Amino acid sequence: MNTADPRKTFGEALAEIGKENSKVLAISADSSSGSGLGPFKKLFSERHIEFGIMEQGIIGYAAGLATTGKIPFVVAIAPFLTSRPFEMVRNDVGYMKQNVKIVGRCAGMSYADLGPTHHSLEDVAILRTIPGFTILVPSDPVEIKEVAKAAAELNGPVYIKIARDKMPIFNDNKEYKFELGKGVTLKEGNDLTIVATGVPVYNALEAANALEKKGLSVRVINIHTLKPIDKEIIIKAAKETGKIVTVEEHYLAGGLGSIVAEITAQHAPAKLHMVGVNDQFASNGPYDGLMAMYNLDTNGIIKEVESFLKN
């Protein structure tokens, strides 16, 4: 399985977008190199702005640039662009409906060794409360490029959640089609549905393939757009399989699981089990170890599904 660096992939994608659209700007908080913005800076130094560590001010500055017709992509460490400047994100970008793209890189637990202060496990929960915000969580490098392009074309505030470690490339097939706001069925199944987002999508697919060898037919749905979410694909899965397991690198409160619970409760009641980090500050350590600790790796997802079905 081929892999690619998500930050490098995003940076390359933004540089290509910059070639097509002179309104696109790249902004960062003393972290352009770590955010993969090197190619953009090299090509368009006049459209690249490097601030110091002042995320609250950067969000306001980006909102101001948007009022002049520019399309600023603000790229930095995820919790420092969501939790730290939340008031500015809500008021300057959300309330004012500014065309600002906020890209939280090294999201989830991928800043593993630095622990809870650098984890971003509440970003979806807080940002989805802002009216009009689009939230995108790509599952692989192919999707990162599609998400970046879609964000640039969309007029309105967007949050993109990008991982840190190299990601498997698995959407590189003719059948794959990215459409903003539409979920993707990666595998058909009738016994149970796994609905996943971001990095764990690949692990969910691997888990479903392993469970199939045990006689279980598992559908896998990739939700790359968490807001606005594809209600129809979830309602269909709930009605056809009756059981749903959500998998996300996020707190259980307010994330994908909560969104799916809201949809099924209103439109198609189904048995639901959520896999993620449950009401605790996640630990620190090697990233793979953290994913395993919270059952977000392939083996963990298999255990969660089997336990759910048993109980």
C-alpha beads as a LAMMPS data file, in Angstrom:
LAMMPS data file: protein, C-alpha beads

311 atoms
310 bonds

1 atom types
1 bond types

-500.0 500.0 xlo xhi
-500.0 500.0 ylo yhi
-500.0 500.0 zlo zhi

Masses

1 110.0

Atoms # bond

1 1 1 0.000 0.000 0.000
2 1 1 1.470 3.334 -1.079
3 1 1 1.475 6.184 1.435
4 1 1 1.978 9.945 1.348
5 1 1 2.564 12.793 3.804
6 1 1 -0.771 14.612 4.288
7 1 1 0.828 18.000 4.976
8 1 1 3.043 17.777 1.909
9 1 1 0.087 16.611 -0.166
10 1 1 -2.038 19.533 0.980
11 1 1 0.767 22.019 0.332
12 1 1 1.263 20.711 -3.195
13 1 1 -2.486 20.862 -3.810
14 1 1 -2.700 24.455 -2.587
15 1 1 0.162 25.457 -4.872
16 1 1 -1.699 23.977 -7.843
17 1 1 -4.870 25.797 -6.799
18 1 1 -2.838 29.008 -6.538
19 1 1 -1.807 28.655 -10.172
20 1 1 -5.444 28.616 -11.228
21 1 1 -6.742 31.271 -8.856
22 1 1 -4.764 34.414 -8.056
23 1 1 -7.137 35.267 -5.188
24 1 1 -5.879 32.357 -3.090
25 1 1 -3.524 33.260 -0.238
26 1 1 -1.530 31.030 2.124
27 1 1 -1.268 32.192 5.746
28 1 1 0.382 30.527 8.711
29 1 1 1.428 31.110 12.318
30 1 1 5.189 30.627 12.426
31 1 1 4.695 27.191 10.886
32 1 1 4.721 27.389 7.082
33 1 1 7.348 24.690 6.771
34 1 1 5.521 22.263 9.079
35 1 1 2.271 23.061 7.291
36 1 1 3.632 22.092 3.871
37 1 1 3.387 25.610 2.437
38 1 1 6.902 25.620 0.941
39 1 1 5.770 25.059 -2.676
40 1 1 3.188 27.851 -2.457
41 1 1 5.707 30.257 -0.933
42 1 1 8.238 29.458 -3.643
43 1 1 5.755 30.121 -6.443
44 1 1 3.788 32.987 -4.930
45 1 1 5.858 34.738 -2.269
46 1 1 3.659 37.831 -2.574
47 1 1 0.597 35.741 -1.648
48 1 1 2.243 33.959 1.271
49 1 1 2.017 35.585 4.720
50 1 1 3.874 34.233 7.738
51 1 1 2.739 35.601 11.089
52 1 1 4.119 34.913 14.508
53 1 1 2.275 32.816 17.058
54 1 1 -0.857 34.982 17.184
55 1 1 -3.703 32.823 15.934
56 1 1 -6.500 35.076 17.235
57 1 1 -5.120 37.982 15.244
58 1 1 -4.523 35.842 12.173
59 1 1 -8.155 34.771 12.018
60 1 1 -9.278 38.395 12.181
61 1 1 -6.718 39.395 9.557
62 1 1 -7.862 36.585 7.251
63 1 1 -11.480 37.655 7.662
64 1 1 -10.470 41.176 6.668
65 1 1 -8.663 39.918 3.583
66 1 1 -11.767 37.961 2.608
67 1 1 -13.794 41.186 2.561
68 1 1 -11.526 42.387 -0.283
69 1 1 -12.250 39.319 -2.408
70 1 1 -9.221 37.271 -1.405
71 1 1 -9.476 33.568 -0.482
72 1 1 -7.194 33.056 2.526
73 1 1 -6.182 29.540 3.563
74 1 1 -5.026 29.738 7.184
75 1 1 -2.882 26.695 7.965
76 1 1 -1.430 25.802 11.373
77 1 1 -1.627 23.282 14.226
78 1 1 -5.288 22.275 14.596
79 1 1 -6.098 23.129 18.244
80 1 1 -4.419 26.523 17.873
81 1 1 -6.762 27.415 15.000
82 1 1 -9.960 26.097 16.563
83 1 1 -9.888 26.116 20.378
84 1 1 -7.541 29.057 20.945
85 1 1 -9.228 31.610 18.613
86 1 1 -12.758 30.183 18.749
87 1 1 -14.398 33.556 19.417
88 1 1 -12.739 35.034 16.318
89 1 1 -13.622 31.988 14.227
90 1 1 -17.249 32.270 15.360
91 1 1 -17.622 36.055 15.062
92 1 1 -15.158 37.228 12.414
93 1 1 -15.491 34.267 10.079
94 1 1 -18.782 32.522 10.887
95 1 1 -21.076 35.376 11.876
96 1 1 -19.680 37.615 9.118
97 1 1 -19.893 34.724 6.594
98 1 1 -16.367 35.346 5.361
99 1 1 -14.729 33.201 2.695
100 1 1 -11.923 31.944 4.952
101 1 1 -10.520 28.414 4.839
102 1 1 -9.124 27.181 8.161
103 1 1 -6.834 24.166 7.810
104 1 1 -5.995 22.400 11.066
105 1 1 -2.981 20.206 10.436
106 1 1 -1.582 17.534 12.769
107 1 1 -5.178 17.075 13.943
108 1 1 -6.675 14.377 16.144
109 1 1 -3.978 12.731 18.277
110 1 1 -1.287 12.924 15.602
111 1 1 0.838 15.339 17.641
112 1 1 1.104 12.246 19.784
113 1 1 4.134 12.837 22.003
114 1 1 3.053 16.369 22.948
115 1 1 -0.150 15.151 24.549
116 1 1 -3.535 16.764 25.274
117 1 1 -2.448 20.386 24.788
118 1 1 -1.674 19.598 21.147
119 1 1 -4.434 17.069 20.483
120 1 1 -7.440 18.259 18.523
121 1 1 -10.340 16.043 19.566
122 1 1 -13.048 18.667 20.054
123 1 1 -12.691 20.672 16.839
124 1 1 -15.657 19.171 14.976
125 1 1 -17.869 19.452 18.061
126 1 1 -17.278 23.162 18.531
127 1 1 -17.099 24.248 14.895
128 1 1 -20.235 22.464 13.751
129 1 1 -22.207 24.692 16.098
130 1 1 -21.299 27.701 13.934
131 1 1 -24.034 28.314 11.334
132 1 1 -22.866 28.069 7.734
133 1 1 -19.520 26.376 8.423
134 1 1 -18.465 23.520 6.143
135 1 1 -16.347 20.823 7.841
136 1 1 -14.166 18.491 5.755
137 1 1 -12.127 15.538 7.033
138 1 1 -10.252 13.748 4.225
139 1 1 -9.437 10.066 4.615
140 1 1 -6.381 9.777 2.359
141 1 1 -4.032 11.879 0.182
142 1 1 -6.313 11.578 -2.857
143 1 1 -9.144 13.050 -0.844
144 1 1 -6.935 15.797 0.589
145 1 1 -6.427 17.154 -2.922
146 1 1 -10.142 16.963 -3.687
147 1 1 -11.058 18.640 -0.406
148 1 1 -8.592 21.488 -0.963
149 1 1 -9.974 22.134 -4.443
150 1 1 -13.586 21.998 -3.249
151 1 1 -12.833 24.404 -0.385
152 1 1 -11.282 26.941 -2.768
153 1 1 -14.317 26.786 -5.046
154 1 1 -16.867 27.057 -2.240
155 1 1 -17.858 30.566 -1.186
156 1 1 -18.036 30.494 2.593
157 1 1 -16.193 29.464 5.767
158 1 1 -14.560 26.036 5.719
159 1 1 -12.625 23.928 8.215
160 1 1 -10.341 21.164 6.920
161 1 1 -8.887 18.617 9.324
162 1 1 -5.512 17.232 8.173
163 1 1 -3.463 14.440 9.750
164 1 1 0.281 14.373 10.433
165 1 1 1.680 10.899 9.738
166 1 1 1.845 9.317 6.303
167 1 1 -1.538 8.015 5.153
168 1 1 -2.346 4.981 2.965
169 1 1 -3.542 5.890 -0.529
170 1 1 -6.683 3.855 -1.189
171 1 1 -9.049 6.135 -3.119
172 1 1 -6.898 5.979 -6.268
173 1 1 -9.399 4.024 -8.350
174 1 1 -11.721 4.782 -11.258
175 1 1 -14.831 4.232 -9.146
176 1 1 -13.929 6.907 -6.612
177 1 1 -15.820 10.174 -7.020
178 1 1 -15.574 13.101 -4.645
179 1 1 -18.653 15.228 -4.191
180 1 1 -18.938 17.835 -1.464
181 1 1 -21.575 16.822 1.085
182 1 1 -21.869 13.239 -0.186
183 1 1 -20.687 10.154 1.655
184 1 1 -18.851 7.368 -0.171
185 1 1 -19.755 3.693 0.159
186 1 1 -16.383 1.933 0.085
187 1 1 -17.758 -1.548 0.696
188 1 1 -21.239 -3.004 0.516
189 1 1 -22.646 -5.108 3.349
190 1 1 -25.941 -6.156 4.902
191 1 1 -25.253 -7.163 8.517
192 1 1 -23.835 -3.912 9.888
193 1 1 -22.535 -0.528 8.730
194 1 1 -19.316 1.161 9.809
195 1 1 -19.477 4.919 9.289
196 1 1 -16.015 6.463 9.589
197 1 1 -14.229 9.741 8.939
198 1 1 -10.611 10.798 8.492
199 1 1 -7.625 8.593 9.280
200 1 1 -9.668 5.670 10.729
201 1 1 -11.543 5.167 7.440
202 1 1 -8.796 2.949 6.047
203 1 1 -8.648 0.988 9.309
204 1 1 -12.427 0.525 9.169
205 1 1 -12.173 -0.830 5.641
206 1 1 -9.452 -3.269 6.671
207 1 1 -11.540 -4.324 9.668
208 1 1 -14.564 -4.939 7.449
209 1 1 -12.494 -7.117 5.121
210 1 1 -11.215 -9.139 8.087
211 1 1 -14.742 -9.516 9.495
212 1 1 -15.955 -10.703 6.115
213 1 1 -13.601 -13.673 6.412
214 1 1 -15.415 -14.481 9.652
215 1 1 -18.748 -14.526 7.840
216 1 1 -19.907 -10.986 8.625
217 1 1 -21.115 -8.699 5.839
218 1 1 -20.062 -5.163 6.770
219 1 1 -20.839 -1.998 4.839
220 1 1 -18.251 0.787 5.079
221 1 1 -19.132 4.444 4.512
222 1 1 -16.565 7.232 4.318
223 1 1 -17.923 10.580 5.522
224 1 1 -15.459 13.200 4.303
225 1 1 -17.963 16.036 4.740
226 1 1 -19.205 16.251 8.317
227 1 1 -21.134 19.436 7.681
228 1 1 -23.294 19.481 5.662
229 1 1 -23.496 15.717 6.144
230 1 1 -25.051 13.213 3.751
231 1 1 -28.180 12.258 5.687
232 1 1 -29.519 10.038 2.916
233 1 1 -26.595 7.598 2.901
234 1 1 -26.849 7.206 6.691
235 1 1 -30.632 6.777 6.699
236 1 1 -30.339 4.168 3.950
237 1 1 -27.702 2.243 5.904
238 1 1 -29.753 2.405 9.094
239 1 1 -32.830 1.037 7.351
240 1 1 -30.972 -1.680 5.440
241 1 1 -28.562 -2.963 8.092
242 1 1 -30.223 -1.838 11.339
243 1 1 -26.866 -1.545 13.126
244 1 1 -24.267 1.210 12.827
245 1 1 -20.789 1.619 14.316
246 1 1 -19.233 5.080 14.012
247 1 1 -15.447 5.457 14.086
248 1 1 -13.677 8.789 14.542
249 1 1 -10.460 10.273 15.892
250 1 1 -12.436 12.687 18.040
251 1 1 -14.294 12.833 21.318
252 1 1 -17.510 10.830 21.248
253 1 1 -19.399 13.946 22.342
254 1 1 -20.294 16.197 19.450
255 1 1 -18.501 14.433 16.625
256 1 1 -19.481 11.972 13.915
257 1 1 -21.172 9.586 16.351
258 1 1 -23.335 12.358 17.751
259 1 1 -24.253 13.516 14.250
260 1 1 -25.240 10.001 13.166
261 1 1 -27.229 9.547 16.396
262 1 1 -29.134 12.760 15.685
263 1 1 -29.961 11.628 12.159
264 1 1 -31.028 8.095 13.027
265 1 1 -33.080 9.216 16.038
266 1 1 -35.088 11.529 13.815
267 1 1 -35.338 9.534 10.602
268 1 1 -34.414 5.848 10.957
269 1 1 -33.901 4.420 14.466
270 1 1 -31.077 1.877 14.534
271 1 1 -28.777 0.252 17.070
272 1 1 -25.718 2.486 17.347
273 1 1 -22.241 2.078 18.821
274 1 1 -19.647 4.858 18.812
275 1 1 -15.869 4.353 18.743
276 1 1 -13.623 7.272 19.673
277 1 1 -12.183 8.960 22.764
278 1 1 -14.724 8.942 25.586
279 1 1 -14.754 11.906 27.999
280 1 1 -11.076 11.902 28.924
281 1 1 -7.935 13.732 27.920
282 1 1 -6.168 11.345 25.581
283 1 1 -2.759 10.087 26.612
284 1 1 0.553 10.829 24.917
285 1 1 2.999 8.501 23.224
286 1 1 3.564 6.967 19.782
287 1 1 0.670 7.711 17.425
288 1 1 0.066 4.083 16.474
289 1 1 -0.044 3.214 20.165
290 1 1 -2.637 5.886 20.859
291 1 1 -4.817 4.723 17.984
292 1 1 -4.630 1.187 19.382
293 1 1 -5.326 2.400 22.934
294 1 1 -8.658 3.888 21.870
295 1 1 -9.515 1.019 19.487
296 1 1 -9.155 3.173 16.389
297 1 1 -6.734 0.819 14.665
298 1 1 -7.893 -2.161 12.599
299 1 1 -7.768 -4.701 15.425
300 1 1 -9.517 -2.333 17.793
301 1 1 -12.358 -1.713 15.363
302 1 1 -12.779 -5.475 14.900
303 1 1 -13.016 -5.906 18.683
304 1 1 -15.538 -3.079 18.981
305 1 1 -17.760 -4.508 16.244
306 1 1 -17.672 -8.027 17.666
307 1 1 -18.400 -6.793 21.182
308 1 1 -21.280 -4.645 19.903
309 1 1 -22.850 -7.580 18.089
310 1 1 -22.359 -9.899 21.049
311 1 1 -24.037 -7.529 23.494

Bonds

1 1 1 2
2 1 2 3
3 1 3 4
4 1 4 5
5 1 5 6
6 1 6 7
7 1 7 8
8 1 8 9
9 1 9 10
10 1 10 11
11 1 11 12
12 1 12 13
13 1 13 14
14 1 14 15
15 1 15 16
16 1 16 17
17 1 17 18
18 1 18 19
19 1 19 20
20 1 20 21
21 1 21 22
22 1 22 23
23 1 23 24
24 1 24 25
25 1 25 26
26 1 26 27
27 1 27 28
28 1 28 29
29 1 29 30
30 1 30 31
31 1 31 32
32 1 32 33
33 1 33 34
34 1 34 35
35 1 35 36
36 1 36 37
37 1 37 38
38 1 38 39
39 1 39 40
40 1 40 41
41 1 41 42
42 1 42 43
43 1 43 44
44 1 44 45
45 1 45 46
46 1 46 47
47 1 47 48
48 1 48 49
49 1 49 50
50 1 50 51
51 1 51 52
52 1 52 53
53 1 53 54
54 1 54 55
55 1 55 56
56 1 56 57
57 1 57 58
58 1 58 59
59 1 59 60
60 1 60 61
61 1 61 62
62 1 62 63
63 1 63 64
64 1 64 65
65 1 65 66
66 1 66 67
67 1 67 68
68 1 68 69
69 1 69 70
70 1 70 71
71 1 71 72
72 1 72 73
73 1 73 74
74 1 74 75
75 1 75 76
76 1 76 77
77 1 77 78
78 1 78 79
79 1 79 80
80 1 80 81
81 1 81 82
82 1 82 83
83 1 83 84
84 1 84 85
85 1 85 86
86 1 86 87
87 1 87 88
88 1 88 89
89 1 89 90
90 1 90 91
91 1 91 92
92 1 92 93
93 1 93 94
94 1 94 95
95 1 95 96
96 1 96 97
97 1 97 98
98 1 98 99
99 1 99 100
100 1 100 101
101 1 101 102
102 1 102 103
103 1 103 104
104 1 104 105
105 1 105 106
106 1 106 107
107 1 107 108
108 1 108 109
109 1 109 110
110 1 110 111
111 1 111 112
112 1 112 113
113 1 113 114
114 1 114 115
115 1 115 116
116 1 116 117
117 1 117 118
118 1 118 119
119 1 119 120
120 1 120 121
121 1 121 122
122 1 122 123
123 1 123 124
124 1 124 125
125 1 125 126
126 1 126 127
127 1 127 128
128 1 128 129
129 1 129 130
130 1 130 131
131 1 131 132
132 1 132 133
133 1 133 134
134 1 134 135
135 1 135 136
136 1 136 137
137 1 137 138
138 1 138 139
139 1 139 140
140 1 140 141
141 1 141 142
142 1 142 143
143 1 143 144
144 1 144 145
145 1 145 146
146 1 146 147
147 1 147 148
148 1 148 149
149 1 149 150
150 1 150 151
151 1 151 152
152 1 152 153
153 1 153 154
154 1 154 155
155 1 155 156
156 1 156 157
157 1 157 158
158 1 158 159
159 1 159 160
160 1 160 161
161 1 161 162
162 1 162 163
163 1 163 164
164 1 164 165
165 1 165 166
166 1 166 167
167 1 167 168
168 1 168 169
169 1 169 170
170 1 170 171
171 1 171 172
172 1 172 173
173 1 173 174
174 1 174 175
175 1 175 176
176 1 176 177
177 1 177 178
178 1 178 179
179 1 179 180
180 1 180 181
181 1 181 182
182 1 182 183
183 1 183 184
184 1 184 185
185 1 185 186
186 1 186 187
187 1 187 188
188 1 188 189
189 1 189 190
190 1 190 191
191 1 191 192
192 1 192 193
193 1 193 194
194 1 194 195
195 1 195 196
196 1 196 197
197 1 197 198
198 1 198 199
199 1 199 200
200 1 200 201
201 1 201 202
202 1 202 203
203 1 203 204
204 1 204 205
205 1 205 206
206 1 206 207
207 1 207 208
208 1 208 209
209 1 209 210
210 1 210 211
211 1 211 212
212 1 212 213
213 1 213 214
214 1 214 215
215 1 215 216
216 1 216 217
217 1 217 218
218 1 218 219
219 1 219 220
220 1 220 221
221 1 221 222
222 1 222 223
223 1 223 224
224 1 224 225
225 1 225 226
226 1 226 227
227 1 227 228
228 1 228 229
229 1 229 230
230 1 230 231
231 1 231 232
232 1 232 233
233 1 233 234
234 1 234 235
235 1 235 236
236 1 236 237
237 1 237 238
238 1 238 239
239 1 239 240
240 1 240 241
241 1 241 242
242 1 242 243
243 1 243 244
244 1 244 245
245 1 245 246
246 1 246 247
247 1 247 248
248 1 248 249
249 1 249 250
250 1 250 251
251 1 251 252
252 1 252 253
253 1 253 254
254 1 254 255
255 1 255 256
256 1 256 257
257 1 257 258
258 1 258 259
259 1 259 260
260 1 260 261
261 1 261 262
262 1 262 263
263 1 263 264
264 1 264 265
265 1 265 266
266 1 266 267
267 1 267 268
268 1 268 269
269 1 269 270
270 1 270 271
271 1 271 272
272 1 272 273
273 1 273 274
274 1 274 275
275 1 275 276
276 1 276 277
277 1 277 278
278 1 278 279
279 1 279 280
280 1 280 281
281 1 281 282
282 1 282 283
283 1 283 284
284 1 284 285
285 1 285 286
286 1 286 287
287 1 287 288
288 1 288 289
289 1 289 290
290 1 290 291
291 1 291 292
292 1 292 293
293 1 293 294
294 1 294 295
295 1 295 296
296 1 296 297
297 1 297 298
298 1 298 299
299 1 299 300
300 1 300 301
301 1 301 302
302 1 302 303
303 1 303 304
304 1 304 305
305 1 305 306
306 1 306 307
307 1 307 308
308 1 308 309
309 1 309 310
310 1 310 311
